[in-house]
Amino acid sequence: MILAEMRVGTNVRIGDLAARFGTSTETIRRDLDLLSQKGLINRTYGGGAPCLSLEPGMRERHRLMAVERRRIALAAAEAVGTGDVVMIDAGSSTLHLANVLAGLNRRIVAITNGLPIADALGKASQIRVVVCPGDLNAAQGAMVGPETTAFLSKLNADRAYFGASGLTADGPTEAESGMAWVKRAMIERAAEAVLLADHSKFDVRMLEVVCPLADLRRVVTDQPPPEGLAQALKRSGTDLTIAR
């Protein structure tokens, strides 16, 4: 909700947010500190101000948690076999997966809305790469919009691999609506949905819930999640893979 306030370019004050949401000022202060640590806002004296972009750009995000995301990608790639059709969402974690798959060079079909992902996969001679049409989200290197989701609705896949801005007991969350709709379209058309999420995404609530946890076949991460989130995953029947 704080991020939603800032999407219209509004500075926020701790006291005002506490009164609006019915919380203590200390709770708001902790939320603002967390958002600032994640690079999503600029912390100011007594409140916060919006960044130029609430979601860090692709190059910037690809450098974050690089070691952890590489381990996650290696673990996720183990399930991709010759002849598989996979959908790969635009994102930094999934770009690590694309690099791993390109190195393995298995004969697969990869459908993606991510331009950097298509470029990485295109270096592998045996991978057929299908790129979604749509409107360009330049900051994310992604094709989004109604043409993208309509294109995906005509396809089938064995597995959809996607990242998210956060992961909560309600499900994966996403900062940008256009990105969220593409993830949903991929999840709907794939036999299995696999979320790639490093530990910095745990209990991070963004603007939209992409889907309930029960829609996920597996979450691949680098650390065990907090107890509450771990129990929610267990109740939903979602498998959890900790990459080592």
Rosetta blueprint (number, residue, H / E / L):
1 M L
2 I H
3 L H
4 A H
5 E H
6 M H
7 R L
8 V L
9 G L
10 T L
11 N L
12 V E
13 R E
14 I H
15 G H
16 D H
17 L H
18 A H
19 A H
20 R H
21 F H
22 G L
23 T L
24 S L
25 T H
26 E H
27 T H
28 I H
29 R H
30 R H
31 D H
32 L H
33 D H
34 L H
35 L H
36 S H
37 Q H
38 K L
39 G L
40 L L
41 I E
42 N E
43 R E
44 T E
45 Y L
46 G L
47 G E
48 G E
49 A E
50 P E
51 C L
52 L L
53 S L
54 L L
55 E L
56 P L
57 G L
58 M H
59 R H
60 E H
61 R H
62 H H
63 R H
64 L L
65 M L
66 A H
67 V H
68 E H
69 R H
70 R H
71 R H
72 I H
73 A H
74 L H
75 A H
76 A H
77 A H
78 E L
79 A L
80 V L
81 G L
82 T L
83 G L
84 D L
85 V E
86 V E
87 M E
88 I E
89 D L
90 A L
91 G L
92 S H
93 S H
94 T H
95 L H
96 H H
97 L H
98 A H
99 N H
100 V H
101 L H
102 A H
103 G H
104 L H
105 N L
106 R L
107 R L
108 I L
109 V E
110 A E
111 I E
112 T E
113 N L
114 G E
115 L H
116 P H
117 I H
118 A H
119 D H
120 A H
121 L H
122 G L
123 K L
124 A L
125 S L
126 Q L
127 I L
128 R E
129 V E
130 V E
131 V E
132 C L
133 P L
134 G L
135 D E
136 L E
137 N E
138 A L
139 A L
140 Q L
141 G L
142 A E
143 M E
144 V E
145 G L
146 P H
147 E H
148 T H
149 T H
150 A H
151 F H
152 L H
153 S L
154 K L
155 L L
156 N L
157 A E
158 D E
159 R E
160 A E
161 Y E
162 F E
163 G L
164 A L
165 S L
166 G E
167 L E
168 T E
169 A L
170 D L
171 G E
172 P E
173 T E
174 E E
175 A L
176 E L
177 S H
178 G H
179 M H
180 A H
181 W H
182 V H
183 K H
184 R H
185 A H
186 M H
187 I H
188 E H
189 R H
190 A E
191 A E
192 E E
193 A E
194 V E
195 L E
196 L E
197 A L
198 D L
199 H H
200 S H
201 K H
202 F E
203 D L
204 V L
205 R L
206 M L
207 L L
208 E E
209 V E
210 V L
211 C L
212 P L
213 L H
214 A H
215 D H
216 L L
217 R L
218 R E
219 V E
220 V E
221 T E
222 D L
223 Q L
224 P L
225 P L
226 P L
227 E H
228 G H
229 L H
230 A H
231 Q H
232 A H
233 L H
234 K H
235 R H
236 S H
237 G L
238 T L
239 D E
240 L E
241 T E
242 I E
243 A L
244 R L
